[in-house]
Amino acid sequence: MPHDLIETLLFEDRIPGGGMGSWKLRRHHTLRITALEDGANVGLMAYNADAPLDRLNLPDTLKAQYTAKLTRGHVLMSDMGHALLSITADSVGWHDPLGGHGHTALVRKKYGEASYQQHRNDWYRNAHDNFLIELGKHGLGKRDLVANANFFSRLDVDEAGLMSFHAGNSKAGDTVDLRAEMNVLVVLNTCQHPLDPNPAYAPKPIKLAVLKTPPPGADDHCRNLRAENQRSFILTERLFAGL
């Protein structure tokens, strides 16, 4: 969605590097994520807030849209083919849907260990535990973990299928807009990408803004990017029509 359309800012927040957050994003509201430093990474999972068993399905999302990256026009689809979030604006051009997220052993191996008891708020966090903490706030747990997208990060894949981290993919000030097509539980964290080769623990902060934005029209770019997107929107609209 171009930023010149009518929008109303509802609130802003800041999440530090290594932090986490979750909330229910109402239908046709937009989450704007802004990188505050170069090299940010935002791991994100999404669920139908009204029926959380219907949740983000990245394999279906990618197959339906013939892509191995996420950018403007793409729709994050659920297990049941519903449209969860549409990427309506994007200053980066490439976000990673393949790399997953790190866990305790990975962080300890790459960066060493810094416990809360010794380092307080500067302790080393990991994305897996952050996701579980946020899911627990909504009555969800390990069995509800899904493959996550990594916004602001990029992976390159060579002819042998080996993935490598693409350094310098995002800069301070880059933004991505995610419009909710249904009431969506958004769960995110700002830990480093698991394939980030930086040997230092250095997760980056982000700014979040939630805006009230117009619903998509018949000519909406995300809706019309592919025929599969149109079907996903129709399924979602039928759901809200009670059909």
N, C-alpha and C positions, 0 to 999 in steps of 0.2 A: 504494500500500500504506500503510495507516495505520501511524503510528510505534509504536502500542502492540502490534503483533504481535511475536513472538519474532524477535530479530535479534542478530547477534554482530558487533561491530566488528573488522575485520581490520587496517585501517590508515587513517591520515589523512595528508594532505599539503596543502600550500599552494602555489598557483601565482600568481606576481606578475602585475600588469597587463602585458600585452604578452607574456606567457609562453606556454608550450606543454607538452604532455605526451601520452603514448600508452602503452597497456598492454592486455593481454588480460584482459577481465572474464569470469570463468567463469560458466557457465550457472547461473541462479537466485541469482546474487549481485547486489547492488544498489549502484549508484554514486549517492551523494548529493552534490549540488553545492550549495554555500552561497555566496551573494554576501556579501562582507565589507564592501562599500561600496555606496552608492546608484549605480544606473546601470551595473551590471556587464553584460558581454556574454560569452557563451561559445559560440564557433563549434565545432560538433561534426560529425564524420564517423564512420561505423561500418561495419565489415566482418565477415563471417563469418570468425572467426579460423582456422578449419580449412580454409576454401576461399575466399580473399579475392576471387575473381572474383564471388562472391555478396555484394553490398554494398548499402548504403543507397540506396533509390530513393525520393526525396521526392515526385516526381510521382505515383507509384503509391500511396504512403502517404496523400497528401491526397485523391486520387480515391476510394480505397477507403473512406475514412472521412468523405467529404463535408465537408471542413473546409479552411480556409485559415489555421488557427492550430494550435498544439500545446498540449495541457494534459493534466491527469489523465484517464486512460482511453484515450488515444491510444497506438497501437503504431507504432513505426518499422519499416517493412517493407523487405525486400530485393528485389533484381531478380527473384528466383525465388519471391517471395511468402512467404518465411519471416518469422517474427517475430524481429527483432533485439533491440529494447529496448522495454519497456513503461513508460509514465509512470505510476507507481503513486501518487505523491504530488506535490503542486504547490501552493505558497503564492502563486504569482504569478497564474496563470490564463490567461496568454497568452504564448506563445513563438513567435518568427518562423521560418517555414520558407521564406521567399521571398527574402530580401534578399541571400543569398550572402556573399561576403567580399571584403575589400580587398586591394590589391596595392601594389607599390613606388611606382608612379606616382601612385596615389590618395593614399597617405600623404604623399608629397613635396609634392603640390599642396595638400593641406588643412593640413598641419602644418609644412611646411618639411623640412629634412633635419638629422638628428643622427646622425653615424656612430659606429660602435663605437670607431674609432681616436681620436676626440676625446672621446666621452662615456661610453665603457665601458658598464656595465650600464644606463645611462640612454639608450642610443641608441634610435632610433625603429624598431620592428619592424612588420612587416605580416603579415596572416593567411595570405596565399598562400605566402610563403616559410616561415612556421612550419609550415603543413600539410605542405609538401614535405620539410622537415627530418625531421619525425616519421615520415612515410611511408617515407622512405629507411631508417630504422632497422629496418623490417620487410620490406625488399626490394621496396618499392612506389615508384612515382614519378608523373610528370605524368599519364600515361595512366590512373592510378587515382584521380585527383581526382573527387569527386562533389559534387553540390549539398549544401551543409551546412545544418544547422539552427542558429539563433542563439538560445540559451536566455537568458532574462531580458530580451530585447528584443522590441519590438512594432512592426509597421508597420500604418498605416491606409491603406486604398485608397479613393479617391473615385469618383464615378460615371463619371469619364473614365478610370479605371484608373491614375491617378497615385498612387504610393506615397509616404507621408510617415512620418518617424520619430516615434513616440509617446513624448515625454519623460516621465520619471517612472514608467515601467512597473514597475520593480523597486526594492526598498529593501534596505539592509543587513540581513542576517539571513534574507532570502528563500531558500527551498530548493526543489529539484526532485529527485525520486528516479527513477532509471532502472534497471529490473530487466532483466538479461540473460536472454533466452529461449533463447539458444544461447551458445556461447563466442564472444565478440564482441571484436574489436579496436576500441578506442575511441581516436580521435585528436581532440584539441581544442586550442584556443588562446584566449587572453583579450584579443585585440586589440579595439579599438572596432568597433562595427557600421559598415559602409561608409556608411550614410545618417545616422549620428549627426551632427547639425549643430554640435556643440561645436567651436569653432575651435582648441581647444588639444588637444595630444596628452595624453590622460589616461585610459589603460586602467585597469581596476579589478581588484584581486586577488580570488581565490576560494579556498574551502577544499573539499577533496575527501575523501570518506570511502567506503571500500568495506566493505560489510556482507554477511555470510552471512545470507540470508533464506529463508523457506519457499518452495517451489515454488507456482505458482498452482493453486488448486483449481477445481472445476467451476463455482463461483459467482464466480470472479474477475471484477472489474469491467472490466479491460482486455480480457479474453477475450470478454466478453459485450456490449461496447459496441455492436458491429455484427456482422452475420453475416459480413462480410469478415474481421473480427478472428478469429472462430472458425475460419474456414478457414485463416488464417495460422498459428494455433496448431496445428491438425491437421497441416498440412504440416511444421511444425517437429518435432512429436512423431514423425511418420513417419520423418523424417530420422534422429532419434536411435534409433529402433527398427530402423534398417537396412533400411527398406522403400523 
